[in-house]
Amino acid sequence: MVFYSYNKNRRFYRFLGIPVIVAFVLLVLYIRYHSFVYDPVDPSDNTGISFQVKKGQSVKDIAGSLEQKGLIKSPLSLYIHAKLNHLGENIIAGRFVLTKAMNGPKILEALSDASKAQFVITVQEGLTIKDIDAKLVDMDLIKAGNFIQAVKSFDNWQGYLFLDKATLSKLDLPLEGYLYPDTYFLNPDGFRPNDLISMMLNNFEKKFSKLQENIKKHSIHQIITMASIIESEVKSSKDRKNVSGIFWKRLDAHWPLGADATLLYVTKDRTITGKDLAINSPYNTRKNQGLPPGPICSPSIDSIEAAMYPTTTAYWFYLTTLDTGKVIYAKTNEEQNLNRAKYLK
């Protein structure tokens, strides 16, 4: 009987030990979880660290990026904390300044506070004012058309000597081509389109000021207009200078410029049909001689330099292959027609 009782008690204590062990393990895990979430990486380090949340980025990815920046100890713990407390849906896209002295809840709070965020907008070379408006709408910073209207209402001409008010004020979008393509950080709290316009014009002035001194033959407006066409037509620095030489040569010979990009600027669906070729528009450079009234996009410094320093060649024609984008040159119209048949099938 004694032997039986001993085995029975041992089995009882063994059974009792399982939940104790489980409870102990859970307690350890909770302590670690609590430490990972609530204890900052370095309470004494208040050095600002730039951190960007991209639009549509998941909480899991954000937590991983925070760990890579050295701002949290455990991405899994922060992810669990955000999920349990329904904090993920409050995070907004933008650029934030965080520190290692902030714990998990403080970081999540900062990432959910629009007043502490800077939105990041990248305006690529070749984009138009309408494209910029669409980007700002997509970022929920403005309603559709607000940026376009701000450009149309621009009146700070005296603040920028490179802007030709007499010429630009006649255009539907007077600042097209002068809003420099770059990455900008925006404050979403009280954002106004004019804030971005000023930033882009100031950037243009900074990048263009030294080049401006070397413009001799043409006006600034002519150079920026030509640069915008070059930007839209070809991509490499060599081709840009070659095509610039072709365009200026055509203008000097009183030929139509013949750039499809200028006509694409005014077609609604950004394609050219046979009907479009007959459009009576000053931007139809297949039909009309001379440059269009103004730029058709935001050109890069590379394209501006190409417009200023064209390469003189024997070529009068060019085309871009459909598959690789390679630029094929021709000296005569007959040679150009052969290239069309060969490369534009």
N, C-alpha and C positions, 0 to 999 in steps of 0.2 A: 504493500500500500504506500509505503514511504517513497519508494522508487517512482511509482506512478505519479504521486503528488509533485515530486521534483520536476519531472518532465512536463507536467501540465503547467506548472508555474513558469518554467523556462519558455515554453511556447507562448504563454501570456505576455511575458516581458518582451519577448521578441516581436510579438504582434504590436505591443504598445510602442516599441521603439521606432517603428516605421513612420507613423505620423509625426513623432518627435523629430526624427531626422529630416523629414520633408519640411516641417515647420522651421527647423533650423536653417535649412538650405534657402527657403523662401525669405527668411529674415535677412540672411546674408545678402541675397540678391536685391532685396528691397533697400538695404543700407547702401549697397553699391549703386543702385539706381538713383537713390536720393542724393548720394554724393556726386554722381556724374551730372545730375540735372541742376542741383542747387549750389554746388561748390564751384566757384569760378576757376578757370585754368590758373590764373595768377592774380590774386586780390590786389597786389601792389602795382600792377602794370596797367596804366591808363593811357597807353599809347594808342592813338587812333589807327584803326585798320579798315581800309576801304573794302566793302563787301557788296556785291551786286546780286540782286534777285531778278532773274529773268522772267518775263511774262509766261505764265503757264507752267513754271517749274514746280515740281512736286515737293512736298515737305521732306520726303526721303532724300531727294537730291540736294535740297537746301541744307539738310543736316550733314550730308556728306561733304559739301563744300565748306561748311563751317569748320568741320574737323580738319580739312586740308589747310585752312587758314590758321589753324591753331587756336580757334576761339572756343571750342568745346572739347570735352574729354571723350564723349561717346555719342555718335550719331544715332545709334539705336535707342538709347535712353531718351534723347531729346525727341526723337520721332514718336516714341510711345507716349511721352508726356504731352506732346502736341495733340495726338490722336485722342487720348483719354479726356483731355480738357477742351476739345473742339477748337483748338487755336490755329490750326492750319489754314482754315478758310479766311482768317483775318489778315494773313500775310499779303503784302502788296509788292508789286514789281518796283524796283528802283535801286538806287545806290545809297548805301548806308555807311556810317562811320561807327564801328563797334570796337570794343576793347576786350582784352583778356580778363579784365576785372569784372566783367559782366557775367552773371550766371545764366543758365538756360532760359528761365522765365523772363529775365530782363532783355535778353537777346530777342526772344519771340515778341515781346512787347514793342521793342524798337522797330522790328521788321513789320509791325502792324500799324505803325504811326506815320501817317502821310506827312506830318510836319517835320519829321526827321529823315525823310527820304529825298533823294534826288533821282528823277527819272533819267534814263540814258537813251538818247536818240542818236542814231548814226545815219547821217545823210551821205549816201554814197555819191561818188562822181557820176554825173549823168542824170541825176534825178531832177525833177521839175518842182515848181512851187506847189502844183496840185499833188504831186507825190508826197511832199512834206506834209501837206494838209492831211492826207490819208493816214500817214504814219502817226500824227498827233491824235487823230480820231481813234485809231487802233489802240493807242495808249490811254484812252479815256481822259485826255487832257482838254480836248475841245469838242465842240459840235462841228459836223461837216461844214466846211466853207469858212470857218472863223479865221483861219490863218490866211486864206486867200483874200478875205475882206480886209484884213489888217495890212496886207501888202498893197492892196488897191488904195487904202487910205493913208499910206505912208506920207509923211510931210517933213521929216527931219533931213531935208536935203543939205542944209548948211552944215550938218555934222559930218558929212562925208564928201570930200572934194573930188573923189574919183567918180561920183555919180553926176551924170549930165541931166539935170532936171528938165531942161527944154526938150530933150529927146525922150527920156524915159517916161515922163509924165503923160506922154501921148499913147503909151502902150497899155494894153489891158492889164498886164501884170508887170508893173514898172521895175521890179527888182529881180526879175528872172535873170539868172546868170551871175548875179552879184552876191548871192547867199552862199558862202563858201562851204563846200562839202567837207564834213568832219564829224567827230563824235562830240556831243554836247550833253552836259549834265543840267537837268532842269529841276526846279523846285515845284512840285505839284501843288503845294499849298498857295493858292492864289495865282497860279500860272496865267500869264497873259502872252498871246502870240507876239506882241511887240518885244517882249523880253528876249525871245529866241531870235527875232529879226535883228535886234541890236547886237547880240552875241555873234551872229553870222556875218554881219557887215563889219564888225570890229575885227573879226578873224580874217576876212577878205583883205581889209586894209593892211593888216600886219603881214600877211603873206605876199601881197602884191606891191607894197610900197617901193621896194628896191627895184623890182622889174619895171614899174611905172616910169622911172627915170630914164629908161633906155628906149622908150617908145618914140620913134621919130617920124616914120612915114605915115602911120595911120592914127586914128583917134583911139582912145581907150575903149570906147563903145564898139568900134569896129573890131578891135583885137578880141574883146570878150565874146562878141557875137561869133566871130570866126572860131575861136577856141571852143565854144559850145557845140558848134557843128562838127568840128574835128573829134571832140569827145564822144559824140554820138555815132560817128562813122567808123573809126578804127581804134585799136587798143594799144599797140606797142609804140614806144617812143619814136622808133625809126619810121614806122608807117605814118605816124601823126605828122612828122616833119615833111615826109614825102607828099602826103595828101595836102598838107598846107601849101606846099609849093605849087601843086596842081591847081588848087582853088584860087590862089592869088593870081596865077598865070591866066586862068580863065577870066577872072574879073578884069585884068588889064587888057585882055583881048576882046572885051565886051561880049563874052560868051555867057550864057546862063550858067549858074553855078552847078546845077544838076545834082544837088544833094537830097537824097530821099529823106534824110533825117529832118529837114526843115518842113517837109510836107507831112511827115508823121506827127509833127508837133501839133498840127491843127486837125488831124483826123481823129474822130472820137474813139475808134477802136484800135488805134495805133497800127493800122494796116493800110496799104495803098492798093486801090483798085483802078481800073481803067477810067472810071468816072472821076476818081480823085485827081488824076493827072490833069484834068481840065478845070479844076477849081481855080476861080479867079481870086487868089489870095496872094498877098505879098510874101507869104511863106512858101509859095510854090516856086521854088528856084529852078524847076525844070522849065517853067513857062516864062518866068520873069528874070531879067538881068539884075545883077547886083546882089548885095547881102540882104537877108530878110530884115525887117525893122528892128529886131532885137535878138538877144540870145534865146536859145531853145532849151537850155538846161544849165545846171551848175557845173562848170568845167574845172578840172584839176589844174594845178600849177604846171604840170607836164604839158597839158594841151594849150595853156596860155603861152608857154615858152615856144611851143611848136608854131603857134600863130604868129609869134614875134620873130622867130628865127626859122623860116621855112628852108627846106632843102631844094635846091634847084636841080631838076632832072629833065630828061628829054620826054617824059611821059605827060600825056594830056588826059588819060583815062585810068580808071581802076575799078575793081570790083572785089567783093569779099566772098569767099567760097562758103557754101551753105553748111558743109560738114565740119570743117576745121577753123573757119574764120580767117584763113590765110588771105592776104591781100595780093591780088594779081594785077599787074600794071600793063598798060598798052600805050603805044606812041600814036597810033592812028585809030580812027573809028572802025576800020575794017578789022584790025587786030582785036579791038574790043569786042566786036561781034563774034569773032571766033572764040574768044575767051568765055563769052556768055554761053555759047553753045556747048562748050566743053565743061564749064564749072557750075553752071546754073541750071542743070537739067532737072 
